[in-house]
Amino acid sequence: MSHLSPDGTQDWIVEAIGLVKTYATGEGEPNVPALRGVDFRVRRGEMVAIMGPSGCGKTTLLNCLAGIDAIDGGDVLINGTSLSRMDDATLTRYRATSMGFVFQSFNLLPVLTAVENVEFPLLLTGAPPSEARQRARDALRDVDLSDREAHRPSRLSGGQQQRVAVARAIVASPAIVWADEPTGNLDSVSAGHLMRLLRELNRTRGQTFLVVTHAREVGLQCDRIVHMKDGLILNEEITGALGPNSSASTVAVRHSGSGI
């Protein structure tokens, strides 16, 4: 499938331009660079993995792209709009309506049932309760958990809890889903099931997925693997996973220095 928009241009949904992020280590100590001028782009409908050793900056990159962490230099464009031009309230609402998040630790509210956890972000943005409930049930159906909607997290396996978290991430039909080590707390079988689910959601819904992972088998489920080290992007690897925006069936690696 083409990556071009109707006017024939590249259809980028995420663009990072010269991203710089540093962390303070203490009074009188030099700041530690986490991102050192990263250039990065994601096409609409792609499923992209970011891989690299611990401390390489992959989670920091995700947090900066999602507007969770403020950047110290450069810019982030989502659908052509600069996040740095949004005030805090606008950015918070934009994340709630246009982005979904999946974390390693599930982050489900223990006192709520599965369907209540999934509908919760819709209620926070003012959706009518009946509409929120129906959309939550539809999302649970999409992750094959319709029969668990009345269960609280304590009655669900780790894999089931993460699928509830995925349902919560997609319930508002966001353009982008950010997943930070989504298989990190799962056994290999559950991890495989989860990645096949994410791949299927990417194919059927056309949503863009960006997945941070240390597991190569997870990365190989994505269209593209971006390798990072020391706050820089080293290269990208086209996997041939054949998602909705894939056009290659072989593996290729392109070295890119500090960016793509």
C-alpha positions in Angstrom: 0.0 0.0 0.0 1.2 3.5 -0.8 2.6 5.9 1.8 1.4 8.9 -0.2 -1.4 11.2 0.7 -4.1 12.1 -2.0 -1.9 15.1 -3.1 1.0 12.8 -3.8 3.1 13.8 -0.8 4.5 11.5 1.9 1.8 11.0 4.5 3.8 11.5 7.8 1.7 11.3 11.0 4.7 11.7 13.3 7.7 13.9 12.7 10.6 14.6 15.1 13.0 17.3 14.0 16.4 17.6 15.8 15.0 16.4 19.2 17.2 17.2 22.2 16.4 16.1 25.7 18.6 16.3 28.7 18.2 15.4 32.4 19.6 17.2 35.4 21.7 15.0 37.7 22.1 17.4 40.6 23.4 20.8 41.5 26.8 21.5 40.0 26.7 18.4 37.9 26.5 18.4 34.1 23.2 17.5 32.5 23.0 14.0 31.0 21.9 14.0 27.3 19.1 11.5 26.6 18.3 12.5 23.0 21.0 14.2 20.9 19.4 15.7 17.9 17.1 12.9 16.8 15.3 13.1 13.4 12.5 10.5 13.1 9.3 10.1 11.0 6.4 7.6 11.0 4.0 7.1 8.2 0.2 7.0 8.8 -0.8 3.4 9.4 2.7 2.1 10.1 3.7 -0.1 12.9 7.2 0.8 14.1 9.4 -0.7 16.8 12.1 1.3 18.6 14.8 -1.0 19.9 18.1 -0.5 21.7 20.0 -1.2 25.0 18.7 0.1 28.3 19.4 3.8 28.7 19.7 4.4 24.9 16.8 6.9 24.9 14.0 4.8 23.4 11.4 5.4 26.1 12.5 9.1 26.3 11.9 9.4 22.6 8.4 7.9 22.9 7.5 10.2 25.8 8.7 13.3 23.9 6.8 12.3 20.7 3.7 11.8 22.8 4.1 15.2 24.6 4.5 13.5 28.0 8.1 14.9 28.4 9.0 18.4 27.4 11.8 18.7 24.9 14.9 20.9 25.2 15.4 21.5 21.5 13.9 20.6 18.2 10.2 20.0 17.5 7.6 17.3 17.3 4.8 17.4 14.7 1.7 15.2 14.9 -0.4 15.4 11.8 1.6 18.5 10.9 0.8 20.3 14.1 3.6 21.3 16.5 3.1 20.0 20.0 5.3 22.8 21.4 2.6 25.3 20.2 -0.1 23.8 22.4 -0.7 24.9 25.9 -0.9 22.3 28.7 -4.7 22.0 28.6 -4.8 21.7 24.8 -2.1 19.1 24.8 -3.7 17.1 27.6 -7.0 17.0 25.7 -5.2 16.1 22.4 -3.5 13.2 24.0 -6.9 12.0 25.5 -8.7 12.1 22.1 -6.0 11.4 19.5 -3.5 9.1 21.3 -3.7 5.8 23.0 -1.2 4.4 25.5 -0.2 0.9 26.5 2.4 0.4 29.3 4.4 -2.5 30.6 2.6 -2.4 34.0 -1.0 -2.5 32.6 -2.1 0.5 34.8 -5.6 -0.7 35.3 -7.7 0.6 38.2 -8.2 -2.4 40.5 -11.6 -1.4 41.8 -13.1 -1.2 38.3 -14.2 -4.0 36.1 -12.7 -4.5 32.7 -15.4 -2.6 30.9 -15.3 0.2 33.5 -11.5 0.5 33.0 -12.0 0.7 29.2 -14.8 3.3 29.3 -13.1 5.5 32.0 -11.1 7.7 29.6 -14.2 8.3 27.5 -16.1 9.5 30.5 -13.3 11.8 31.5 -13.6 13.5 28.1 -17.4 14.0 28.5 -18.8 11.1 26.5 -22.4 10.1 27.4 -22.3 7.1 29.8 -24.4 4.9 27.4 -22.1 5.7 24.5 -19.0 5.1 26.6 -20.3 1.8 27.7 -21.1 0.6 24.2 -17.7 1.7 22.8 -16.0 0.0 25.7 -17.8 -3.2 25.0 -16.9 -3.0 21.3 -13.2 -2.5 22.2 -13.3 -5.5 24.5 -14.8 -7.5 21.6 -12.0 -6.4 19.4 -9.4 -7.8 21.8 -11.5 -11.0 22.4 -12.5 -10.3 26.0 -16.3 -9.8 25.7 -16.7 -12.7 28.2 -14.5 -10.9 30.8 -16.1 -7.4 30.8 -17.4 -7.8 34.4 -14.1 -9.1 35.8 -11.8 -6.9 37.9 -8.1 -7.0 37.1 -7.4 -9.4 40.1 -9.5 -12.0 38.3 -7.6 -11.7 35.0 -4.3 -13.2 33.9 -1.5 -10.9 32.9 -2.2 -11.4 29.2 -5.8 -10.6 29.7 -5.0 -7.5 31.8 -2.8 -6.2 29.0 -5.5 -6.9 26.4 -7.9 -4.7 28.6 -5.2 -2.1 28.5 -5.1 -2.3 24.7 -8.9 -2.0 24.6 -8.6 1.1 26.7 -5.9 2.5 24.4 -8.1 2.0 21.2 -11.5 2.8 22.6 -11.4 6.5 21.5 -10.2 5.5 18.0 -7.0 7.4 18.3 -4.8 8.0 15.3 -1.7 6.8 17.2 -1.1 4.1 19.8 2.1 4.4 21.8 3.2 1.1 23.5 6.1 1.1 25.9 7.4 -2.4 26.5 3.9 -3.9 26.2 5.1 -7.5 26.5 7.6 -6.8 29.3 5.5 -8.4 32.0 4.2 -11.3 29.9 5.4 -14.8 29.3 6.5 -15.7 25.8 3.1 -17.3 24.9 1.1 -14.3 26.1 3.6 -11.9 24.5 3.1 -13.7 21.1 -0.6 -13.5 21.4 -0.5 -9.8 22.3 1.7 -8.9 19.4 -0.5 -10.8 17.0 -3.4 -8.8 18.4 -1.6 -5.5 18.0 -0.7 -6.4 14.4 -4.3 -7.3 13.6 -5.6 -4.1 15.1 -3.1 -2.1 13.0 -4.2 -3.9 9.9 -8.0 -3.7 10.5 -8.2 -0.3 12.0 -5.4 1.4 10.1 -4.1 3.0 13.3 -0.4 3.9 13.7 1.4 1.9 16.4 4.8 2.9 17.8 6.2 0.1 20.1 9.3 0.4 22.4 10.8 -3.0 23.0 14.0 -4.8 23.9 12.7 -8.1 22.3 13.6 -8.7 18.7 10.7 -11.1 18.2 8.4 -8.2 19.1 10.2 -5.9 16.7 9.9 -8.4 13.9 6.1 -8.1 14.1 6.3 -4.5 13.1 6.9 -2.9 9.6 10.1 -1.3 10.6 12.6 -1.5 13.5 14.5 1.7 14.5 17.7 0.9 16.4 18.9 3.5 19.0 22.1 3.9 21.0 23.3 6.7 23.2 20.5 9.0 22.4 20.9 8.6 18.6 19.2 6.6 15.9 21.8 4.3 14.3 19.7 2.6 11.5 16.3 1.3 10.5 15.4 -2.2 9.5 12.5 -3.0 7.1 11.1 -6.3 8.4 8.8 -7.3 5.7 6.0 -7.9 8.2 3.5 -6.8 5.6 1.3 -4.5 7.6 -1.3 -2.2 5.9 1.5 0.2 4.7 4.2 -2.4 3.9 5.5 -2.8 0.4 8.5 -5.0 1.0 8.8 -8.7 1.8 12.5 -8.8 2.4 14.7 -7.5 5.2 16.8 -4.4 4.5 18.8 -2.2 6.8 19.6 1.4 6.2 22.2 3.2 8.3 21.3 6.7 9.1 23.8 8.1 11.6 21.8 10.5 13.9 18.5 10.2 12.1 16.3 8.7 9.5 
